[in-house]
């Protein structure tokens, strides 16, 4: 992701403490930057090249997701989607009648048992002698109990352990967690950079899907890989205006509600003569009632609170 090169160089040059907090809008590469920083810290290159060198044994282990001194902590529900495989059952998981872990819905939160694994990992000796790195993403998915379990380790880091927390919901993190980390801020990339990156990943009409995703290139790529097309997106407002929601059939509930929010948002902006954000103006209704849109927005907000249940 070309827009991450400058933040990477800045973070490596200015890092002072043992913990970094990579934060910014969702979908701009927080996890990618965190993993590259971890790779740079663990890099074993001796030829004086910029780190990470991407060719030493340690870099190859990080790229293969098998470095013994790197632990990446993700919510169970995101591990497979992000290519990290299913989480193993922990000691606190319930057992069934055959003494195997009972089936339950994968958690979307980072549980305290998993944070304790990070703490235990940080207290062991480095296997390759270049320190240990723990990455937590998305850090805002730690609840108060999980965050407090990590807090003492952030205050008094053991040995040569370092931590990278990556988050988009900065306000959801405990102030005490934020205060113990050096911040690395990310912003939405330039449209030209993001559309070029999406085009390189075979996304058709990348500018349309980038706008649909609110300028977040990772989100736009995820939509494209899930089969959402620019034609579907551009046709959605007119279809909804005629009571046709067929385009949303099969979409995850959270994504469908997000799409409806965006139609409502842009229709409302059009109704008050403001430019839309997610759709071109020529595909939006021009005579929508602000009062009706306000009611619709309230109803969507009510439903959105349960979208992940």
C-alpha positions as CSV (number, residue, x, y, z in Angstrom):
1,X,0.0,0.0,0.0
2,X,1.9,3.0,-1.2
3,X,0.3,5.4,1.2
4,X,1.8,3.5,4.1
5,X,5.4,4.1,3.1
6,X,5.8,7.5,4.7
7,X,4.1,6.5,8.0
8,X,6.4,3.4,8.1
9,X,9.6,5.5,7.7
10,X,8.4,8.0,10.2
11,X,7.5,5.3,12.8
12,X,10.8,3.5,12.4
13,X,12.8,6.7,12.7
14,X,11.0,8.2,15.6
15,X,10.1,5.2,17.7
16,X,11.1,5.8,21.3
17,X,9.2,3.4,23.5
18,X,8.2,-0.2,23.6
19,X,4.6,0.3,22.4
20,X,3.1,1.9,19.3
21,X,-0.5,2.7,18.6
22,X,-1.3,2.7,14.9
23,X,-4.6,4.5,14.4
24,X,-6.7,6.1,11.7
25,X,-9.9,5.5,9.7
26,X,-10.9,1.9,9.2
27,X,-9.8,0.2,6.0
28,X,-6.6,2.1,5.4
29,X,-4.1,-0.6,6.3
30,X,-3.6,-0.5,10.1
31,X,-2.9,-4.2,10.3
32,X,-0.6,-4.1,7.2
33,X,1.5,-1.3,8.7
34,X,1.6,-3.1,12.1
35,X,2.9,-6.3,10.6
36,X,5.5,-4.4,8.5
37,X,6.7,-2.6,11.6
38,X,6.9,-6.0,13.4
39,X,8.9,-7.4,10.5
40,X,11.3,-4.4,10.6
41,X,11.9,-4.9,14.3
42,X,12.6,-8.6,13.9
43,X,14.6,-8.3,10.7
44,X,18.0,-9.9,10.9
45,X,19.6,-8.3,7.8
46,X,23.3,-7.5,8.3
47,X,24.0,-5.8,4.9
48,X,22.8,-2.4,6.0
49,X,19.7,-2.3,3.8
50,X,16.5,-0.5,4.9
51,X,14.5,-2.7,7.2
52,X,12.5,-4.8,6.7
53,X,14.8,-6.3,4.1
54,X,12.1,-8.9,3.0
55,X,14.8,-11.5,2.2
56,X,16.4,-12.6,5.5
57,X,15.3,-15.7,7.3
58,X,13.3,-13.6,9.9
59,X,11.5,-11.6,7.3
60,X,10.5,-14.8,5.4
61,X,9.2,-16.3,8.7
62,X,7.1,-13.2,9.3
63,X,5.7,-13.3,5.8
64,X,4.9,-17.0,6.2
65,X,3.2,-16.1,9.5
66,X,5.4,-18.6,11.4
67,X,7.9,-16.4,13.2
68,X,8.3,-17.8,16.8
69,X,8.8,-14.3,18.2
70,X,5.7,-12.7,16.7
71,X,2.2,-13.1,18.1
72,X,-0.7,-11.6,16.3
73,X,-3.9,-11.3,18.4
74,X,-7.1,-11.0,16.4
75,X,-10.8,-11.6,17.4
76,X,-11.8,-15.2,16.6
77,X,-14.4,-13.9,14.1
78,X,-11.8,-12.1,12.0
79,X,-8.9,-14.6,12.0
80,X,-10.0,-16.7,9.0
81,X,-11.2,-13.6,7.0
82,X,-7.7,-12.1,7.5
83,X,-6.0,-15.3,6.6
84,X,-4.7,-16.3,10.0
85,X,-6.7,-19.5,10.4
86,X,-9.2,-20.5,13.1
87,X,-8.3,-19.8,16.7
88,X,-7.4,-22.7,18.9
89,X,-9.6,-23.4,21.9
90,X,-8.3,-21.8,25.1
91,X,-8.2,-23.1,28.7
92,X,-11.4,-21.1,29.5
93,X,-13.5,-22.5,26.7
94,X,-16.4,-24.7,27.6
95,X,-16.2,-28.4,26.9
96,X,-18.9,-30.7,25.5
97,X,-19.9,-34.1,26.7
98,X,-17.0,-35.7,24.8
99,X,-14.5,-33.3,26.4
100,X,-14.0,-31.4,23.2
101,X,-14.5,-27.7,23.0
102,X,-18.2,-26.9,22.8
103,X,-19.2,-25.1,19.6
104,X,-20.0,-21.4,20.0
105,X,-20.2,-18.4,17.8
106,X,-16.7,-17.0,17.2
107,X,-16.2,-13.9,19.3
108,X,-15.9,-10.5,17.7
109,X,-14.2,-9.2,20.8
110,X,-10.6,-9.8,22.1
111,X,-11.2,-11.8,25.2
112,X,-9.2,-11.6,28.4
113,X,-8.0,-15.2,28.0
114,X,-6.4,-14.2,24.7
115,X,-4.8,-11.1,26.2
116,X,-3.3,-13.2,28.9
117,X,-1.7,-15.3,26.2
118,X,0.0,-12.1,24.9
119,X,1.2,-11.3,28.4
120,X,2.7,-14.8,28.9
121,X,4.2,-14.7,25.4
122,X,6.0,-11.4,26.2
123,X,7.5,-12.9,29.3
124,X,9.4,-15.7,27.6
125,X,12.8,-15.5,26.0
126,X,13.2,-14.6,22.4
127,X,13.7,-17.7,20.2
128,X,15.9,-15.9,17.6
129,X,17.5,-13.3,19.8
130,X,16.0,-10.1,18.2
131,X,13.2,-9.5,20.7
132,X,9.6,-10.3,20.7
133,X,6.7,-8.5,19.2
134,X,2.9,-8.7,19.9
135,X,0.4,-7.2,17.5
136,X,-3.2,-6.5,18.7
137,X,-5.8,-5.7,16.1
138,X,-8.3,-4.1,16.2
139,X,-7.3,-2.9,19.7
140,X,-10.7,-1.3,20.3
141,X,-12.2,-4.8,20.4
142,X,-10.6,-5.3,23.9
143,X,-13.2,-4.7,26.5
144,X,-12.3,-3.1,29.9
145,X,-11.3,-6.4,31.5
146,X,-9.1,-7.3,28.5
147,X,-7.6,-3.9,28.3
148,X,-6.8,-3.9,32.1
149,X,-5.1,-7.3,31.7
150,X,-2.7,-5.8,29.2
151,X,-2.2,-2.5,31.0
152,X,0.3,-3.6,33.6
153,X,2.5,-5.2,30.9
154,X,2.4,-2.0,28.9
155,X,3.4,-0.1,32.0
156,X,6.3,-2.4,32.8
157,X,7.3,-4.3,29.7
158,X,9.3,-7.5,30.3
159,X,12.7,-7.8,28.7
160,X,12.9,-6.9,25.1
161,X,9.2,-7.3,24.3
162,X,7.5,-4.7,22.1
163,X,3.8,-4.1,21.3
164,X,1.9,-2.7,18.4
165,X,-1.8,-1.9,18.9
166,X,-3.7,-1.0,15.8
167,X,-7.1,0.6,16.0
168,X,-9.7,2.7,14.1
169,X,-11.9,3.4,17.1
170,X,-9.4,5.4,19.1
171,X,-12.0,6.7,21.6
172,X,-13.0,3.2,22.5
173,X,-9.5,2.5,24.0
174,X,-8.9,3.2,27.6
175,X,-7.1,6.5,28.1
176,X,-4.5,4.7,30.2
177,X,-3.8,2.4,27.2
178,X,-3.4,5.3,24.8
179,X,-1.1,7.2,27.2
180,X,1.3,4.3,27.3
181,X,1.7,4.1,23.5
182,X,3.5,6.2,21.0
183,X,0.9,7.2,18.4
184,X,1.3,6.6,14.7
185,X,-1.5,8.4,12.9
186,X,-2.9,7.3,9.5
187,X,-5.2,9.2,7.2
188,X,-7.4,8.3,4.2
189,X,-5.1,7.9,1.1
190,X,-5.3,10.2,-1.9
191,X,-8.0,9.1,-4.3
192,X,-5.5,8.7,-7.1
193,X,-3.3,6.4,-4.9
194,X,-6.2,4.3,-3.7
195,X,-7.8,3.9,-7.1
196,X,-4.5,2.9,-8.6
197,X,-4.0,0.3,-5.9
198,X,-7.6,-1.1,-6.4
199,X,-7.1,-1.2,-10.1
200,X,-3.9,-3.2,-9.6
201,X,-6.1,-5.7,-7.6
202,X,-8.4,-6.1,-10.6
203,X,-11.2,-4.0,-9.2
204,X,-13.5,-2.6,-12.0
205,X,-14.6,1.0,-11.7
206,X,-12.4,1.5,-8.6
207,X,-13.4,5.1,-8.1
208,X,-17.1,4.1,-7.7
209,X,-16.4,1.4,-5.1
210,X,-13.8,3.6,-3.3
211,X,-16.5,6.3,-2.9
212,X,-19.0,3.7,-1.8
213,X,-16.6,2.6,0.9
214,X,-16.1,6.1,2.2
215,X,-12.6,6.4,0.8
216,X,-11.4,3.2,2.6
217,X,-9.5,1.1,0.0
218,X,-9.4,-2.1,2.0
219,X,-13.2,-2.0,2.5
220,X,-13.6,-1.3,-1.3
221,X,-11.5,-4.3,-2.1
222,X,-13.4,-6.5,0.3
223,X,-16.7,-5.4,-1.3
224,X,-15.3,-6.2,-4.8
225,X,-14.1,-9.6,-3.7
226,X,-17.6,-10.3,-2.2
227,X,-19.1,-9.7,-5.6
228,X,-20.4,-6.1,-5.2
229,X,-20.1,-4.3,-8.5
230,X,-20.1,-0.6,-9.4
231,X,-23.3,-1.2,-11.5
232,X,-25.1,-2.6,-8.4
233,X,-24.0,0.3,-6.3
234,X,-25.0,3.0,-8.8
235,X,-28.4,1.4,-9.3
236,X,-29.2,1.0,-5.6
237,X,-30.8,4.4,-4.9
238,X,-33.3,4.2,-7.8
239,X,-34.2,0.7,-6.9
240,X,-34.8,1.5,-3.3
241,X,-36.9,4.6,-4.3
242,X,-39.2,2.1,-6.1
243,X,-39.3,-0.3,-3.2
244,X,-36.9,-2.9,-4.7
245,X,-34.3,-4.2,-2.3
246,X,-33.2,-7.2,-4.4
247,X,-29.7,-5.9,-4.7
248,X,-29.2,-6.3,-1.0
249,X,-30.3,-10.0,-1.1
250,X,-27.5,-12.1,0.4
251,X,-25.5,-9.2,1.7
252,X,-24.4,-9.5,5.4
253,X,-26.9,-7.6,7.6
254,X,-24.3,-5.1,8.7
255,X,-23.3,-4.3,5.1
256,X,-26.9,-3.9,4.0
257,X,-27.6,-1.5,6.8
258,X,-24.4,0.4,6.0
259,X,-25.5,0.7,2.4
260,X,-29.0,2.0,3.4
261,X,-27.3,4.5,5.7
262,X,-25.3,5.8,2.8
263,X,-28.3,6.1,0.5
264,X,-30.1,8.0,3.3
265,X,-27.1,10.2,4.0
266,X,-26.6,11.3,0.4
267,X,-30.3,11.7,-0.3
268,X,-30.5,14.0,2.8
269,X,-27.5,16.0,1.5
270,X,-29.2,16.3,-1.9
271,X,-32.4,17.5,-0.2
272,X,-30.5,20.4,1.4
273,X,-28.5,21.2,-1.7
274,X,-25.2,19.8,-0.4
275,X,-22.9,17.5,-2.5
276,X,-23.3,13.7,-1.8
277,X,-20.4,11.7,-0.5
278,X,-21.0,8.0,-1.5
279,X,-22.9,8.3,-4.8
280,X,-22.8,10.5,-7.9
281,X,-25.5,13.1,-7.7
282,X,-27.2,11.9,-10.9
283,X,-28.2,8.5,-9.4
284,X,-29.9,10.0,-6.3
285,X,-33.5,11.1,-6.0
286,X,-33.9,14.9,-6.2
287,X,-37.3,15.3,-4.4
288,X,-36.9,13.3,-1.2
289,X,-38.5,14.6,1.9
290,X,-36.1,15.7,4.7
291,X,-38.7,14.7,7.3
292,X,-39.1,11.2,5.9
293,X,-35.4,10.8,5.6
294,X,-34.9,11.8,9.2
295,X,-37.4,9.2,10.3
296,X,-35.6,6.6,8.1
297,X,-32.3,7.6,9.6
298,X,-33.6,7.1,13.1
299,X,-35.0,3.7,12.3
300,X,-31.7,2.6,10.6
301,X,-29.8,3.7,13.7
302,X,-32.1,1.6,15.9
303,X,-31.6,-1.5,13.7
304,X,-27.9,-0.9,13.4
305,X,-27.4,-1.5,17.2
306,X,-28.3,-5.1,16.7
307,X,-26.7,-5.7,13.2
308,X,-23.9,-7.9,14.6
309,X,-26.2,-10.0,16.8
